[in-house]
Amino acid sequence: MGSSISYDGAELAYRVAGEGETEVCLPGGPQQSTYLGDLGGLSAHRKLIRLELRGTGRSAVSQDLAACGDEAAEGPPP
């Protein structure tokens, strides 16, 4: 597991598996990227980088929600 620091200081996590050409995998929901597994054996042929989106898995939530965009600053719709 690795991590990177976002422009706003939030730590964003990712997982790397396999070797070869790099494929970046975006999870489709608010959970750890481990549910993606090896994507049906794709990691045997590719280097998979599975991101953990902001506020999910081991990625932090931004301290300044306004920095995430208008929708995040406003909160959920009524």
All heavy atoms as a GROMACS GRO file, in nm:
protein
  556
    1MET      N    1   0.085  -0.117   0.000
    1MET     CA    2   0.000   0.000   0.000
    1MET      C    3   0.089   0.122   0.000
    1MET      O    4   0.187   0.129   0.074
    1MET     CB    5  -0.089  -0.001   0.124
    1MET     CG    6  -0.156   0.131   0.151
    1MET     SD    7  -0.325   0.140   0.106
    1MET     CE    8  -0.400   0.076   0.250
    2GLY      N    9   0.054   0.217  -0.081
    2GLY     CA   10   0.126   0.343  -0.085
    2GLY      C   11   0.031   0.457  -0.059
    2GLY      O   12  -0.090   0.438  -0.047
    3SER      N   13   0.086   0.575  -0.052
    3SER     CA   14   0.002   0.693  -0.037
    3SER      C   15   0.073   0.813  -0.095
    3SER      O   16   0.194   0.812  -0.115
    3SER     CB   17  -0.035   0.717   0.110
    3SER     OG   18   0.080   0.752   0.184
    4SER      N   19  -0.006   0.915  -0.120
    4SER     CA   20   0.044   1.039  -0.174
    4SER      C   21  -0.030   1.152  -0.103
    4SER      O   22  -0.144   1.132  -0.058
    4SER     CB   23   0.017   1.044  -0.325
    4SER     OG   24   0.064   1.165  -0.379
    5ILE      N   25   0.031   1.267  -0.093
    5ILE     CA   26  -0.033   1.380  -0.029
    5ILE      C   27  -0.094   1.470  -0.136
    5ILE      O   28  -0.026   1.513  -0.229
    5ILE     CB   29   0.068   1.461   0.057
    5ILE    CG1   30   0.132   1.370   0.162
    5ILE    CG2   31   0.000   1.581   0.121
    5ILE    CD1   32   0.036   1.311   0.262
    6SER      N   33  -0.223   1.497  -0.123
    6SER     CA   34  -0.295   1.583  -0.216
    6SER      C   35  -0.255   1.729  -0.197
    6SER      O   36  -0.195   1.766  -0.096
    6SER     CB   37  -0.446   1.565  -0.193
    6SER     OG   38  -0.519   1.651  -0.277
    7TYR      N   39  -0.293   1.813  -0.290
    7TYR     CA   40  -0.262   1.956  -0.283
    7TYR      C   41  -0.314   2.021  -0.156
    7TYR      O   42  -0.260   2.121  -0.109
    7TYR     CB   43  -0.318   2.029  -0.405
    7TYR     CG   44  -0.467   2.035  -0.408
    7TYR    CD1   45  -0.536   2.141  -0.353
    7TYR    CD2   46  -0.541   1.931  -0.461
    7TYR    CE1   47  -0.675   2.144  -0.352
    7TYR    CE2   48  -0.679   1.934  -0.462
    7TYR     CZ   49  -0.744   2.041  -0.408
    7TYR     OH   50  -0.882   2.043  -0.408
    8ASP      N   51  -0.421   1.964  -0.098
    8ASP     CA   52  -0.479   2.023   0.023
    8ASP      C   53  -0.429   1.956   0.151
    8ASP      O   54  -0.479   1.983   0.259
    8ASP     CB   55  -0.631   2.020   0.017
    8ASP     CG   56  -0.687   1.879   0.013
    8ASP    OD1   57  -0.609   1.782   0.003
    8ASP    OD2   58  -0.810   1.865   0.021
    9GLY      N   59  -0.332   1.867   0.138
    9GLY     CA   60  -0.273   1.803   0.254
    9GLY      C   61  -0.334   1.670   0.293
    9GLY      O   62  -0.285   1.603   0.383
   10ALA      N   63  -0.443   1.628   0.227
   10ALA     CA   64  -0.507   1.500   0.259
   10ALA      C   65  -0.423   1.385   0.204
   10ALA      O   66  -0.375   1.391   0.090
   10ALA     CB   67  -0.648   1.494   0.201
   11GLU      N   68  -0.406   1.279   0.284
   11GLU     CA   69  -0.333   1.162   0.238
   11GLU      C   70  -0.426   1.073   0.157
   11GLU      O   71  -0.534   1.036   0.203
   11GLU     CB   72  -0.278   1.084   0.357
   11GLU     CG   73  -0.192   0.967   0.317
   11GLU     CD   74  -0.129   0.896   0.435
   11GLU    OE1   75  -0.168   0.924   0.550
   11GLU    OE2   76  -0.042   0.813   0.411
   12LEU      N   77  -0.386   1.039   0.035
   12LEU     CA   78  -0.465   0.956  -0.054
   12LEU      C   79  -0.393   0.824  -0.075
   12LEU      O   80  -0.276   0.822  -0.115
   12LEU     CB   81  -0.488   1.026  -0.188
   12LEU     CG   82  -0.555   1.164  -0.178
   12LEU    CD1   83  -0.565   1.228  -0.315
   12LEU    CD2   84  -0.691   1.154  -0.112
   13ALA      N   85  -0.461   0.714  -0.047
   13ALA     CA   86  -0.399   0.581  -0.051
   13ALA      C   87  -0.422   0.512  -0.185
   13ALA      O   88  -0.519   0.541  -0.256
   13ALA     CB   89  -0.459   0.495   0.062
   14TYR      N   90  -0.332   0.419  -0.216
   14TYR     CA   91  -0.346   0.335  -0.335
   14TYR      C   92  -0.278   0.202  -0.310
   14TYR      O   93  -0.195   0.188  -0.221
   14TYR     CB   94  -0.287   0.403  -0.459
   14TYR     CG   95  -0.140   0.436  -0.447
   14TYR    CD1   96  -0.044   0.344  -0.485
   14TYR    CD2   97  -0.098   0.558  -0.397
   14TYR    CE1   98   0.092   0.372  -0.474
   14TYR    CE2   99   0.036   0.588  -0.385
   14TYR     CZ  100   0.131   0.495  -0.424
   14TYR     OH  101   0.264   0.524  -0.412
   15ARG      N  102  -0.315   0.102  -0.388
   15ARG     CA  103  -0.255  -0.031  -0.378
   15ARG      C  104  -0.200  -0.068  -0.516
   15ARG      O  105  -0.260  -0.035  -0.617
   15ARG     CB  106  -0.359  -0.134  -0.336
   15ARG     CG  107  -0.415  -0.108  -0.198
   15ARG     CD  108  -0.532  -0.202  -0.168
   15ARG     NE  109  -0.596  -0.165  -0.044
   15ARG     CZ  110  -0.561  -0.209   0.076
   15ARG    NH1  111  -0.461  -0.293   0.088
   15ARG    NH2  112  -0.626  -0.170   0.184
   16VAL      N  113  -0.087  -0.137  -0.517
   16VAL     CA  114  -0.022  -0.176  -0.642
   16VAL      C  115  -0.008  -0.328  -0.643
   16VAL      O  116   0.030  -0.389  -0.544
   16VAL     CB  117   0.118  -0.111  -0.654
   16VAL    CG1  118   0.186  -0.154  -0.784
   16VAL    CG2  119   0.107   0.040  -0.648
   17ALA      N  120  -0.041  -0.389  -0.757
   17ALA     CA  121  -0.027  -0.534  -0.773
   17ALA      C  122   0.015  -0.564  -0.917
   17ALA      O  123  -0.028  -0.495  -1.010
   17ALA     CB  124  -0.158  -0.605  -0.741
   18GLY      N  125   0.096  -0.666  -0.935
   18GLY     CA  126   0.135  -0.711  -1.068
   18GLY      C  127   0.251  -0.633  -1.127
   18GLY      O  128   0.306  -0.542  -1.066
   19GLU      N  129   0.286  -0.673  -1.249
   19GLU     CA  130   0.394  -0.609  -1.324
   19GLU      C  131   0.353  -0.596  -1.469
   19GLU      O  132   0.266  -0.668  -1.516
   19GLU     CB  133   0.522  -0.692  -1.314
   19GLU     CG  134   0.578  -0.700  -1.173
   19GLU     CD  135   0.707  -0.781  -1.167
   19GLU    OE1  136   0.768  -0.805  -1.272
   19GLU    OE2  137   0.745  -0.819  -1.056
   20GLY      N  138   0.418  -0.507  -1.542
   20GLY     CA  139   0.389  -0.487  -1.682
   20GLY      C  140   0.335  -0.346  -1.705
   20GLY      O  141   0.361  -0.255  -1.627
   21GLU      N  142   0.260  -0.329  -1.815
   21GLU     CA  143   0.201  -0.198  -1.843
   21GLU      C  144   0.108  -0.159  -1.728
   21GLU      O  145   0.040  -0.242  -1.670
   21GLU     CB  146   0.120  -0.202  -1.973
   21GLU     CG  147   0.205  -0.205  -2.097
   21GLU     CD  148   0.120  -0.186  -2.220
   21GLU    OE1  149   0.039  -0.091  -2.224
   21GLU    OE2  150   0.135  -0.269  -2.311
   22THR      N  151   0.105  -0.030  -1.699
   22THR     CA  152   0.027   0.019  -1.584
   22THR      C  153  -0.118   0.044  -1.623
   22THR      O  154  -0.146   0.104  -1.726
   22THR     CB  155   0.090   0.150  -1.531
   22THR    OG1  156   0.224   0.121  -1.490
   22THR    CG2  157   0.012   0.204  -1.415
   23GLU      N  158  -0.208  -0.002  -1.539
   23GLU     CA  159  -0.351   0.025  -1.550
   23GLU      C  160  -0.395   0.090  -1.420
   23GLU      O  161  -0.370   0.036  -1.311
   23GLU     CB  162  -0.432  -0.104  -1.569
   23GLU     CG  163  -0.399  -0.181  -1.695
   23GLU     CD  164  -0.458  -0.120  -1.820
   23GLU    OE1  165  -0.558  -0.046  -1.809
   23GLU    OE2  166  -0.403  -0.146  -1.928
   24VAL      N  167  -0.459   0.205  -1.427
   24VAL     CA  168  -0.512   0.272  -1.308
   24VAL      C  169  -0.658   0.232  -1.295
   24VAL      O  170  -0.736   0.247  -1.390
   24VAL     CB  171  -0.497   0.425  -1.318
   24VAL    CG1  172  -0.560   0.493  -1.198
   24VAL    CG2  173  -0.350   0.463  -1.330
   25CYS      N  174  -0.696   0.180  -1.179
   25CYS     CA  175  -0.831   0.129  -1.156
   25CYS      C  176  -0.903   0.219  -1.056
   25CYS      O  177  -0.854   0.240  -0.945
   25CYS     CB  178  -0.825  -0.013  -1.101
   25CYS     SG  179  -0.724  -0.123  -1.201
   26LEU      N  180  -1.018   0.270  -1.096
   26LEU     CA  181  -1.099   0.355  -1.009
   26LEU      C  182  -1.215   0.274  -0.954
   26LEU      O  183  -1.296   0.224  -1.031
   26LEU     CB  184  -1.153   0.475  -1.086
   26LEU     CG  185  -1.048   0.567  -1.147
   26LEU    CD1  186  -1.115   0.673  -1.232
   26LEU    CD2  187  -0.963   0.629  -1.039
   27PRO      N  188  -1.224   0.260  -0.822
   27PRO     CA  189  -1.336   0.185  -0.765
   27PRO      C  190  -1.467   0.259  -0.788
   27PRO      O  191  -1.470   0.381  -0.799
   27PRO     CB  192  -1.301   0.176  -0.617
   27PRO     CG  193  -1.208   0.288  -0.592
   27PRO     CD  194  -1.135   0.312  -0.720
   28GLY      N  195  -1.574   0.184  -0.795
   28GLY     CA  196  -1.704   0.244  -0.824
   28GLY      C  197  -1.788   0.270  -0.701
   28GLY      O  198  -1.909   0.283  -0.712
   29GLY      N  199  -1.729   0.277  -0.585
   29GLY     CA  200  -1.808   0.300  -0.466
   29GLY      C  201  -1.722   0.339  -0.348
   29GLY      O  202  -1.599   0.335  -0.356
   30PRO      N  203  -1.787   0.372  -0.238
   30PRO     CA  204  -1.714   0.420  -0.119
   30PRO      C  205  -1.665   0.306  -0.030
   30PRO      O  206  -1.722   0.278   0.074
   30PRO     CB  207  -1.820   0.504  -0.048
   30PRO     CG  208  -1.948   0.435  -0.082
   30PRO     CD  209  -1.930   0.385  -0.223
   31GLN      N  210  -1.560   0.239  -0.075
   31GLN     CA  211  -1.505   0.129   0.004
   31GLN      C  212  -1.358   0.112  -0.030
   31GLN      O  213  -1.307   0.177  -0.120
   31GLN     CB  214  -1.580   0.000  -0.024
   31GLN     CG  215  -1.587  -0.035  -0.171
   31GLN     CD  216  -1.703  -0.125  -0.202
   31GLN    OE1  217  -1.794  -0.138  -0.123
   31GLN    NE2  218  -1.701  -0.189  -0.315
   32GLN      N  219  -1.290   0.024   0.043
   32GLN     CA  220  -1.150  -0.002   0.012
   32GLN      C  221  -1.138  -0.067  -0.124
   32GLN      O  222  -1.227  -0.141  -0.166
   32GLN     CB  223  -1.089  -0.093   0.118
   32GLN     CG  224  -1.070  -0.026   0.251
   32GLN     CD  225  -0.994  -0.115   0.349
   32GLN    OE1  226  -0.957  -0.227   0.317
   32GLN    NE2  227  -0.972  -0.063   0.468
   33SER      N  228  -1.028  -0.040  -0.191
   33SER     CA  229  -1.008  -0.094  -0.326
   33SER      C  230  -0.982  -0.244  -0.327
   33SER      O  231  -0.975  -0.305  -0.433
   33SER     CB  232  -0.893  -0.021  -0.395
   33SER     OG  233  -0.772  -0.044  -0.328
   34THR      N  234  -0.968  -0.306  -0.210
   34THR     CA  235  -0.940  -0.449  -0.206
   34THR      C  236  -1.053  -0.532  -0.267
   34THR      O  237  -1.029  -0.644  -0.313
   34THR     CB  238  -0.915  -0.497  -0.061
   34THR    OG1  239  -1.025  -0.458   0.020
   34THR    CG2  240  -0.787  -0.438  -0.006
   35TYR      N  241  -1.175  -0.478  -0.273
   35TYR     CA  242  -1.285  -0.555  -0.331
   35TYR      C  243  -1.261  -0.581  -0.480
   35TYR      O  244  -1.320  -0.672  -0.537
   35TYR     CB  245  -1.419  -0.485  -0.309
   35TYR     CG  246  -1.453  -0.378  -0.411
   35TYR    CD1  247  -1.530  -0.409  -0.523
   35TYR    CD2  248  -1.409  -0.248  -0.396
   35TYR    CE1  249  -1.560  -0.312  -0.617
   35TYR    CE2  250  -1.439  -0.152  -0.488
   35TYR     CZ  251  -1.515  -0.183  -0.599
   35TYR     OH  252  -1.544  -0.086  -0.692
   36LEU      N  253  -1.173  -0.503  -0.543
   36LEU     CA  254  -1.143  -0.524  -0.684
   36LEU      C  255  -1.057  -0.649  -0.706
   36LEU      O  256  -1.051  -0.701  -0.817
   36LEU     CB  257  -1.070  -0.402  -0.742
   36LEU     CG  258  -1.152  -0.274  -0.751
   36LEU    CD1  259  -1.062  -0.157  -0.787
   36LEU    CD2  260  -1.265  -0.289  -0.851
   37GLY      N  261  -0.992  -0.697  -0.599
   37GLY     CA  262  -0.907  -0.815  -0.611
   37GLY      C  263  -0.799  -0.794  -0.715
   37GLY      O  264  -0.741  -0.686  -0.725
   38ASP      N  265  -0.773  -0.897  -0.795
   38ASP     CA  266  -0.673  -0.883  -0.902
   38ASP      C  267  -0.743  -0.864  -1.036
   38ASP      O  268  -0.685  -0.885  -1.141
   38ASP     CB  269  -0.578  -1.002  -0.904
   38ASP     CG  270  -0.644  -1.131  -0.948
   38ASP    OD1  271  -0.767  -1.136  -0.962
   38ASP    OD2  272  -0.570  -1.230  -0.968
   39LEU      N  273  -0.870  -0.825  -1.031
   39LEU     CA  274  -0.950  -0.799  -1.151
   39LEU      C  275  -0.950  -0.918  -1.247
   39LEU      O  276  -0.919  -0.906  -1.365
   39LEU     CB  277  -0.905  -0.670  -1.221
   39LEU     CG  278  -0.932  -0.544  -1.140
   39LEU    CD1  279  -0.863  -0.425  -1.204
   39LEU    CD2  280  -1.081  -0.518  -1.128
   40GLY      N  281  -0.985  -1.032  -1.192
   40GLY     CA  282  -0.999  -1.153  -1.274
   40GLY      C  283  -0.868  -1.203  -1.333
   40GLY      O  284  -0.866  -1.259  -1.441
   41GLY      N  285  -0.757  -1.181  -1.263
   41GLY     CA  286  -0.628  -1.229  -1.311
   41GLY      C  287  -0.550  -1.126  -1.393
   41GLY      O  288  -0.441  -1.156  -1.441
   42LEU      N  289  -0.603  -1.006  -1.408
   42LEU     CA  290  -0.536  -0.903  -1.487
   42LEU      C  291  -0.398  -0.867  -1.431
   42LEU      O  292  -0.307  -0.832  -1.505
   42LEU     CB  293  -0.623  -0.778  -1.498
   42LEU     CG  294  -0.577  -0.669  -1.593
   42LEU    CD1  295  -0.564  -0.722  -1.735
   42LEU    CD2  296  -0.672  -0.551  -1.590
   43SER      N  297  -0.382  -0.881  -1.299
   43SER     CA  298  -0.252  -0.847  -1.238
   43SER      C  299  -0.140  -0.941  -1.282
   43SER      O  300  -0.023  -0.912  -1.263
   43SER     CB  301  -0.262  -0.845  -1.086
   43SER     OG  302  -0.289  -0.974  -1.036
   44ALA      N  303  -0.174  -1.053  -1.345
   44ALA     CA  304  -0.071  -1.142  -1.398
   44ALA      C  305  -0.009  -1.085  -1.525
   44ALA      O  306   0.098  -1.129  -1.568
   44ALA     CB  307  -0.130  -1.280  -1.428
   45HIS      N  308  -0.076  -0.985  -1.584
   45HIS     CA  309  -0.030  -0.929  -1.711
   45HIS      C  310  -0.004  -0.778  -1.706
   45HIS      O  311   0.056  -0.724  -1.797
   45HIS     CB  312  -0.135  -0.955  -1.820
   45HIS     CG  313  -0.175  -1.098  -1.828
   45HIS    ND1  314  -0.098  -1.194  -1.889
   45HIS    CD2  315  -0.284  -1.161  -1.780
   45HIS    CE1  316  -0.158  -1.311  -1.879
   45HIS    NE2  317  -0.271  -1.295  -1.813
   46ARG      N  318  -0.055  -0.713  -1.603
   46ARG     CA  319  -0.046  -0.568  -1.593
   46ARG      C  320  -0.011  -0.527  -1.451
   46ARG      O  321  -0.037  -0.599  -1.356
   46ARG     CB  322  -0.180  -0.502  -1.626
   46ARG     CG  323  -0.234  -0.529  -1.764
   46ARG     CD  324  -0.179  -0.427  -1.861
   46ARG     NE  325  -0.254  -0.423  -1.984
   46ARG     CZ  326  -0.218  -0.489  -2.093
   46ARG    NH1  327  -0.112  -0.566  -2.091
   46ARG    NH2  328  -0.288  -0.479  -2.203
   47LYS      N  329   0.045  -0.409  -1.438
   47LYS     CA  330   0.066  -0.347  -1.306
   47LYS      C  331  -0.061  -0.268  -1.276
   47LYS      O  332  -0.095  -0.173  -1.347
   47LYS     CB  333   0.186  -0.254  -1.311
   47LYS     CG  334   0.213  -0.182  -1.181
   47LYS     CD  335   0.336  -0.092  -1.197
   47LYS     CE  336   0.370  -0.021  -1.070
   47LYS     NZ  337   0.491   0.064  -1.090
   48LEU      N  338  -0.134  -0.310  -1.174
   48LEU     CA  339  -0.260  -0.246  -1.138
   48LEU      C  340  -0.237  -0.147  -1.024
   48LEU      O  341  -0.179  -0.182  -0.922
   48LEU     CB  342  -0.363  -0.349  -1.093
   48LEU     CG  343  -0.394  -0.461  -1.192
   48LEU    CD1  344  -0.495  -0.557  -1.130
   48LEU    CD2  345  -0.446  -0.404  -1.323
   49ILE      N  346  -0.282  -0.026  -1.043
   49ILE     CA  347  -0.281   0.074  -0.936
   49ILE      C  348  -0.427   0.100  -0.902
   49ILE      O  349  -0.503   0.153  -0.983
   49ILE     CB  350  -0.211   0.204  -0.980
   49ILE    CG1  351  -0.066   0.172  -1.016
   49ILE    CG2  352  -0.218   0.307  -0.868
   49ILE    CD1  353   0.012   0.289  -1.068
   50ARG      N  354  -0.468   0.055  -0.783
   50ARG     CA  355  -0.607   0.066  -0.739
   50ARG      C  356  -0.616   0.180  -0.638
   50ARG      O  357  -0.562   0.173  -0.529
   50ARG     CB  358  -0.653  -0.066  -0.677
   50ARG     CG  359  -0.646  -0.181  -0.776
   50ARG     CD  360  -0.670  -0.313  -0.710
   50ARG     NE  361  -0.567  -0.335  -0.607
   50ARG     CZ  362  -0.569  -0.433  -0.520
   50ARG    NH1  363  -0.668  -0.518  -0.520
   50ARG    NH2  364  -0.473  -0.447  -0.433
   51LEU      N  365  -0.684   0.285  -0.677
   51LEU     CA  366  -0.696   0.403  -0.593
   51LEU      C  367  -0.803   0.385  -0.487
   51LEU      O  368  -0.905   0.319  -0.510
   51LEU     CB  369  -0.730   0.525  -0.678
   51LEU     CG  370  -0.635   0.556  -0.794
   51LEU    CD1  371  -0.685   0.676  -0.872
   51LEU    CD2  372  -0.495   0.579  -0.744
   52GLU      N  373  -0.780   0.445  -0.373
   52GLU     CA  374  -0.883   0.453  -0.268
   52GLU      C  375  -0.925   0.600  -0.265
   52GLU      O  376  -0.847   0.688  -0.231
   52GLU     CB  377  -0.827   0.406  -0.134
   52GLU     CG  378  -0.784   0.261  -0.146
   52GLU     CD  379  -0.783   0.185  -0.017
   52GLU    OE1  380  -0.785   0.245   0.092
   52GLU    OE2  381  -0.783   0.061  -0.025
   53LEU      N  382  -1.046   0.624  -0.310
   53LEU     CA  383  -1.094   0.760  -0.329
   53LEU      C  384  -1.096   0.838  -0.198
   53LEU      O  385  -1.105   0.780  -0.089
   53LEU     CB  386  -1.233   0.758  -0.392
   53LEU     CG  387  -1.241   0.685  -0.527
   53LEU    CD1  388  -1.385   0.683  -0.576
   53LEU    CD2  389  -1.149   0.749  -0.629
   54ARG      N  390  -1.090   0.968  -0.208
   54ARG     CA  391  -1.090   1.057  -0.091
   54ARG      C  392  -1.204   1.022   0.004
   54ARG      O  393  -1.319   1.009  -0.036
   54ARG     CB  394  -1.105   1.200  -0.140
   54ARG     CG  395  -1.098   1.304  -0.033
   54ARG     CD  396  -1.119   1.442  -0.094
   54ARG     NE  397  -1.017   1.477  -0.189
   54ARG     CZ  398  -0.903   1.537  -0.158
   54ARG    NH1  399  -0.879   1.570  -0.034
   54ARG    NH2  400  -0.815   1.565  -0.251
   55GLY      N  401  -1.170   0.999   0.130
   55GLY     CA  402  -1.271   0.968   0.231
   55GLY      C  403  -1.314   0.823   0.236
   55GLY      O  404  -1.404   0.788   0.310
   56THR      N  405  -1.251   0.735   0.155
   56THR     CA  406  -1.285   0.593   0.157
   56THR      C  407  -1.159   0.513   0.185
   56THR      O  408  -1.047   0.559   0.164
   56THR     CB  409  -1.346   0.546   0.023
   56THR    OG1  410  -1.247   0.555  -0.079
   56THR    CG2  411  -1.466   0.629  -0.015
   57GLY      N  412  -1.178   0.389   0.229
   57GLY     CA  413  -1.062   0.304   0.257
   57GLY      C  414  -0.967   0.372   0.352
   57GLY      O  415  -1.006   0.422   0.456
   58ARG      N  416  -0.841   0.381   0.313
   58ARG     CA  417  -0.740   0.445   0.398
   58ARG      C  418  -0.707   0.586   0.352
   58ARG      O  419  -0.609   0.644   0.398
   58ARG     CB  420  -0.615   0.359   0.402
   58ARG     CG  421  -0.642   0.227   0.471
   58ARG     CD  422  -0.517   0.149   0.491
   58ARG     NE  423  -0.553   0.023   0.555
   58ARG     CZ  424  -0.479  -0.037   0.643
   58ARG    NH1  425  -0.365   0.016   0.679
   58ARG    NH2  426  -0.517  -0.150   0.695
   59SER      N  427  -0.785   0.641   0.261
   59SER     CA  428  -0.765   0.780   0.217
   59SER      C  429  -0.838   0.875   0.310
   59SER      O  430  -0.950   0.846   0.355
   59SER     CB  431  -0.814   0.801   0.074
   59SER     OG  432  -0.728   0.738  -0.017
   60ALA      N  433  -0.774   0.986   0.337
   60ALA     CA  434  -0.831   1.084   0.430
   60ALA      C  435  -0.938   1.171   0.364
   60ALA      O  436  -0.943   1.184   0.241
   60ALA     CB  437  -0.719   1.174   0.483
   61VAL      N  438  -1.019   1.229   0.447
   61VAL     CA  439  -1.116   1.330   0.403
   61VAL      C  440  -1.046   1.464   0.409
   61VAL      O  441  -0.969   1.491   0.501
   61VAL     CB  442  -1.240   1.331   0.495
   61VAL    CG1  443  -1.335   1.443   0.459
   61VAL    CG2  444  -1.309   1.196   0.492
   62SER      N  445  -1.072   1.549   0.313
   62SER     CA  446  -1.013   1.682   0.315
   62SER      C  447  -1.062   1.760   0.436
   62SER      O  448  -1.179   1.753   0.473
   62SER     CB  449  -1.051   1.757   0.187
   62SER     OG  450  -1.002   1.888   0.191
   63GLN      N  451  -0.973   1.836   0.498
   63GLN     CA  452  -1.012   1.922   0.609
   63GLN      C  453  -1.090   2.043   0.559
   63GLN      O  454  -1.165   2.103   0.634
   63GLN     CB  455  -0.888   1.967   0.687
   63GLN     CG  456  -0.815   1.852   0.752
   63GLN     CD  457  -0.902   1.778   0.852
   63GLN    OE1  458  -0.972   1.838   0.933
   63GLN    NE2  459  -0.901   1.646   0.847
   64ASP      N  460  -1.072   2.078   0.433
   64ASP     CA  461  -1.139   2.194   0.373
   64ASP      C  462  -1.228   2.144   0.260
   64ASP      O  463  -1.183   2.130   0.147
   64ASP     CB  464  -1.034   2.293   0.321
   64ASP     CG  465  -1.096   2.415   0.255
   64ASP    OD1  466  -1.219   2.435   0.269
   64ASP    OD2  467  -1.020   2.490   0.191
   65LEU      N  468  -1.355   2.116   0.291
   65LEU     CA  469  -1.444   2.062   0.188
   65LEU      C  470  -1.466   2.158   0.073
   65LEU      O  471  -1.498   2.117  -0.038
   65LEU     CB  472  -1.577   2.021   0.252
   65LEU     CG  473  -1.570   1.900   0.344
   65LEU    CD1  474  -1.708   1.867   0.399
   65LEU    CD2  475  -1.511   1.780   0.273
   66ALA      N  476  -1.447   2.287   0.095
   66ALA     CA  477  -1.461   2.384  -0.013
   66ALA      C  478  -1.356   2.358  -0.122
   66ALA      O  479  -1.379   2.388  -0.239
   66ALA     CB  480  -1.449   2.525   0.041
   67ALA      N  481  -1.242   2.301  -0.084
   67ALA     CA  482  -1.138   2.272  -0.181
   67ALA      C  483  -1.176   2.156  -0.273
   67ALA      O  484  -1.116   2.138  -0.378
   67ALA     CB  485  -1.008   2.238  -0.108
   68CYS      N  486  -1.277   2.079  -0.236
   68CYS     CA  487  -1.319   1.964  -0.315
   68CYS      C  488  -1.417   2.002  -0.426
   68CYS      O  489  -1.449   1.922  -0.510
   68CYS     CB  490  -1.386   1.858  -0.225
   68CYS     SG  491  -1.272   1.789  -0.105
   69GLY      N  492  -1.469   2.121  -0.422
   69GLY     CA  493  -1.565   2.166  -0.522
   69GLY      C  494  -1.694   2.213  -0.457
   69GLY      O  495  -1.718   2.192  -0.339
   70ASP      N  496  -1.776   2.279  -0.533
   70ASP     CA  497  -1.899   2.340  -0.482
   70ASP      C  498  -1.993   2.238  -0.418
   70ASP      O  499  -2.052   2.262  -0.316
   70ASP     CB  500  -1.973   2.414  -0.593
   70ASP     CG  501  -1.897   2.534  -0.642
   70ASP    OD1  502  -1.812   2.586  -0.566
   70ASP    OD2  503  -1.918   2.576  -0.756
   71GLU      N  504  -2.008   2.121  -0.481
   71GLU     CA  505  -2.102   2.022  -0.431
   71GLU      C  506  -2.063   1.974  -0.291
   71GLU      O  507  -2.147   1.958  -0.203
   71GLU     CB  508  -2.112   1.901  -0.526
   71GLU     CG  509  -2.170   1.935  -0.660
   71GLU     CD  510  -2.068   1.996  -0.755
   71GLU    OE1  511  -1.947   1.991  -0.728
   71GLU    OE2  512  -2.112   2.051  -0.858
   72ALA      N  513  -1.934   1.950  -0.269
   72ALA     CA  514  -1.889   1.901  -0.138
   72ALA      C  515  -1.909   2.007  -0.030
   72ALA      O  516  -1.947   1.976   0.082
   72ALA     CB  517  -1.742   1.862  -0.145
   73ALA      N  518  -1.886   2.133  -0.064
   73ALA     CA  519  -1.900   2.242   0.034
   73ALA      C  520  -2.044   2.262   0.074
   73ALA      O  521  -2.075   2.298   0.187
   73ALA     CB  522  -1.841   2.370  -0.022
   74GLU      N  523  -2.136   2.237  -0.018
   74GLU     CA  524  -2.278   2.257   0.008
   74GLU      C  525  -2.339   2.141   0.087
   74GLU      O  526  -2.444   2.156   0.145
   74GLU     CB  527  -2.353   2.272  -0.125
   74GLU     CG  528  -2.316   2.397  -0.200
   74GLU     CD  529  -2.373   2.399  -0.340
   74GLU    OE1  530  -2.450   2.307  -0.374
   74GLU    OE2  531  -2.340   2.491  -0.414
   75GLY      N  532  -2.275   2.026   0.085
   75GLY     CA  533  -2.331   1.909   0.152
   75GLY      C  534  -2.426   1.834   0.061
   75GLY      O  535  -2.445   1.870  -0.055
   76PRO      N  536  -2.490   1.731   0.112
   76PRO     CA  537  -2.580   1.649   0.029
   76PRO      C  538  -2.705   1.728  -0.010
   76PRO      O  539  -2.744   1.822   0.059
   76PRO     CB  540  -2.616   1.532   0.121
   76PRO     CG  541  -2.588   1.578   0.259
   76PRO     CD  542  -2.481   1.683   0.249
   77PRO      N  543  -2.767   1.691  -0.121
   77PRO     CA  544  -2.889   1.760  -0.163
   77PRO      C  545  -3.000   1.737  -0.063
   77PRO      O  546  -3.002   1.637   0.009
   77PRO     CB  547  -2.923   1.695  -0.298
   77PRO     CG  548  -2.841   1.572  -0.307
   77PRO     CD  549  -2.727   1.585  -0.212
   78PRO      N  550  -3.094   1.832  -0.055
   78PRO     CA  551  -3.205   1.818   0.042
   78PRO      C  552  -3.296   1.702   0.013
   78PRO      O  553  -3.303   1.649  -0.091
   78PRO     CB  554  -3.280   1.949   0.030
   78PRO     CG  555  -3.230   2.018  -0.093
   78PRO     CD  556  -3.104   1.950  -0.134
   0.00000   0.00000   0.00000
